[in-house]
Structures are given as structure tokens and as C-alpha cells.
Amino acid sequence: MSAQASKALKVIMGTSRFGTPAEKSTVARAAKNLVAAFPAATGGRDDVCRIYTAGGEADFAIRVTWGLYGDSPTETPAPEFTVLNMGERTLAAANRASVRFACRSDKFPDSMNEAAHVGIGVERWGTPTEPEGDTEALKDAYATVAHSFSLAMARELGCEKNGGLPEKPVLDPA
């Protein structure tokens, strides 16, 4: 996770102390599972990891997921989302964000002619509540965390040109 994403998690979670309880909750493990699932569309609900507050602070969890999609996104996003110019499409809301990118890599079997359409989602997990605080700052924070995990996944997969993802998150609306 990037330093920017760590700061963004503090905005989201209200603390700089967080962790993930599972040793197998890594981008590397998720990338192996993603490659094994290719070319089947998965719908985006497989875990990369879950991030929890640490040390007895408020109970809060963030779920980071991956998914494979059959093609580039074409559907109209729900009104609560802001579209950002990263990858194939990035959507940010005050309680979640997702980044979709096209990945060409020799790690995918028979991928010479088609790109894998990968999605990374970051969302508040558990009982839905209305976001509290600066909703624009929360949108940016969720988008920053989603970008960080997406870039890490693109690098782990060996995607050409990092799947078209920039080195730093682009938070201006598209």
C-alpha cells in the first residue's frame, strides 16, 4: 500500500492504526487466484484483504475485493458515484470506490489476443451507514486506496504499462 493510501485510510477509518488478520490476505495471493479464474467473469466479490482498526478503537472494516469482467465497462454509474480518469473506469463514492483496468500479461493463459478486465473495489464493510464528515474527502480517500491496490495488482500481474494506471491517483472528476 502506498504512503498516500495509508493517509487515506486514516481519513476513512479515523485512525492510523489498522491491520489485516489473515496471513493469506495479500495482493500476491489475490493475483494468483485471479489468474487461475481467467477468463471467467467473477463479478468482483473475491477478497484481496480486509482492513480493520487496531487496538480496541471503533469497530470498522474495509473490504478490498478483486474481480474479472468480460469487457470494458459500459453501464451508467449510479448517481452517488463520481467518475475519475484512471484505468478503464474509476468510480468513487463517500463509502466505496472501484478501479477497472485492462491487463495484458503473459501470466494469463491464452491472453495473446485479449486483455483481462480487472476490477478492484474498496468499500466499508458491515452494516451500511450514512458517511459522516467531508464526503468529498472520503471519495478521494476511497479512490486513493482503490488506486493503490489496483496499481499493486497490475504490477503483480505484470500488466503492460501497469494496465494504463497512473503512478499517482487522479482525483479530479472525468
C-alpha positions in Angstrom: 0.0 0.0 0.0 1.3 3.4 -0.9 2.0 6.2 1.7 -0.9 8.1 0.1 -3.2 5.2 0.7 -2.1 4.9 4.3 -3.0 8.5 4.8 -6.3 7.9 3.0 -7.1 5.0 5.3 -6.8 7.4 8.3 -9.4 9.7 6.6 -11.7 6.8 6.1 -11.2 4.9 9.4 -10.4 7.8 11.7 -7.2 6.2 12.9 -3.7 5.5 11.7 -3.7 2.1 13.5 -5.1 -0.7 11.3 -4.2 -4.2 10.2 -5.4 -7.3 8.4 -5.8 -10.5 10.4 -5.1 -13.1 7.7 -1.6 -14.0 6.5 -3.0 -15.1 3.1 -4.6 -11.6 2.6 -2.1 -10.3 0.1 -2.1 -8.8 -3.4 0.2 -11.7 -4.5 -2.2 -14.3 -3.3 -5.2 -12.5 -4.9 -3.3 -12.2 -8.2 -2.7 -15.9 -8.3 -6.4 -16.5 -7.7 -7.3 -14.0 -10.4 -5.0 -15.7 -13.0 -6.5 -19.1 -12.1 -10.0 -17.7 -12.6 -9.2 -16.2 -16.0 -11.1 -15.9 -18.4 -14.3 -16.5 -16.4 -16.0 -13.3 -15.3 -16.2 -13.3 -11.5 -18.3 -10.3 -10.7 -15.9 -8.7 -8.3 -16.5 -10.2 -4.9 -13.3 -12.1 -4.2 -11.2 -10.8 -1.3 -7.8 -9.3 -1.6 -8.0 -8.4 2.1 -10.0 -6.8 4.9 -8.6 -4.0 6.9 -9.6 -3.5 10.5 -9.0 -0.8 13.1 -6.4 -2.0 15.7 -6.1 -1.6 19.4 -9.7 -1.5 20.6 -10.7 1.6 18.6 -14.1 1.9 17.0 -15.1 -1.3 15.2 -14.6 -0.6 11.5 -13.7 -2.7 8.5 -12.7 -2.0 4.9 -13.1 -4.8 2.3 -10.8 -4.9 -0.7 -12.0 -7.1 -3.5 -11.0 -8.2 -7.0 -13.0 -9.3 -9.9 -12.7 -10.3 -13.6 -15.1 -8.8 -16.1 -15.9 -9.9 -19.7 -15.3 -6.5 -21.2 -14.7 -2.8 -20.7 -17.4 -1.1 -18.5 -20.3 0.5 -20.4 -23.1 0.7 -17.9 -24.1 4.1 -16.5 -22.9 4.5 -12.9 -25.3 5.2 -10.0 -25.7 8.9 -9.2 -23.7 8.7 -5.9 -20.5 7.9 -7.9 -18.0 10.4 -9.3 -16.2 9.1 -12.4 -12.5 9.6 -12.3 -10.0 9.3 -15.1 -8.0 6.2 -14.1 -7.8 2.9 -16.0 -10.9 1.8 -17.9 -13.1 3.4 -15.4 -12.9 4.5 -11.8 -15.9 5.3 -9.6 -15.7 7.0 -6.2 -18.4 7.5 -3.6 -18.3 8.5 0.1 -18.3 4.9 1.2 -16.6 2.9 -1.6 -14.6 3.1 -4.8 -13.7 0.9 -7.7 -11.0 0.9 -10.3 -11.3 -1.2 -13.5 -8.3 -1.6 -15.8 -7.3 -3.8 -18.8 -4.4 -6.0 -18.3 -2.3 -7.7 -21.0 0.2 -10.1 -19.4 1.9 -13.3 -20.2 0.7 -14.6 -16.8 -2.8 -15.2 -18.3 -3.1 -18.4 -20.3 -4.1 -17.7 -24.0 -4.2 -14.0 -23.4 -2.3 -13.0 -26.6 -5.4 -11.5 -28.2 -7.5 -10.4 -25.3 -6.9 -8.3 -22.2 -8.1 -9.3 -18.8 -10.6 -6.7 -17.5 -9.7 -6.5 -13.8 -11.6 -4.6 -11.1 -10.5 -3.7 -7.6 -13.1 -2.5 -5.1 -12.7 -0.9 -1.7 -15.8 -0.5 0.5 -16.8 0.0 4.0 -17.9 -3.4 5.3 -20.7 -4.3 7.6 -23.9 -2.5 8.4 -24.4 0.3 5.9 -24.4 3.8 7.5 -24.5 7.2 6.1 -21.0 8.6 5.6 -20.0 11.2 8.2 -17.8 14.1 7.6 -16.4 15.6 4.4 -17.9 13.4 1.7 -15.5 14.8 -1.0 -12.5 13.9 1.2 -14.0 10.5 1.8 -14.5 10.0 -2.0 -10.9 11.0 -2.6 -9.7 8.7 0.2 -11.6 5.6 -1.1 -10.3 6.4 -4.7 -6.8 6.7 -3.4 -6.9 3.3 -1.6 -8.5 1.6 -4.6 -5.8 3.1 -6.9 -3.1 1.9 -4.6 -4.4 -1.7 -4.6 -5.1 -1.6 -8.3 -1.6 -0.4 -9.2 -0.1 -3.1 -6.9 -2.3 -5.7 -8.6 -1.3 -4.5 -12.1 2.3 -4.7 -11.1 1.9 -8.2 -9.5 0.2 -9.4 -12.7 2.9 -7.9 -14.9 0.3 -5.9 -16.9 1.7 -3.9 -19.8 2.0 -0.3 -18.9 0.6 -1.1 -15.4 -2.8 -1.6 -17.0 -2.9 2.1 -18.0 -2.9 3.2 -14.4 -1.1 6.4 -13.4 1.7 6.3 -10.8 -0.4 8.6 -8.5 -4.2 8.7 -8.2 -6.1 11.2 -10.4 -8.9 12.6 -8.2 -10.3 15.2 -10.5 -13.7 14.2 -12.0 -13.5 13.0 -15.6 
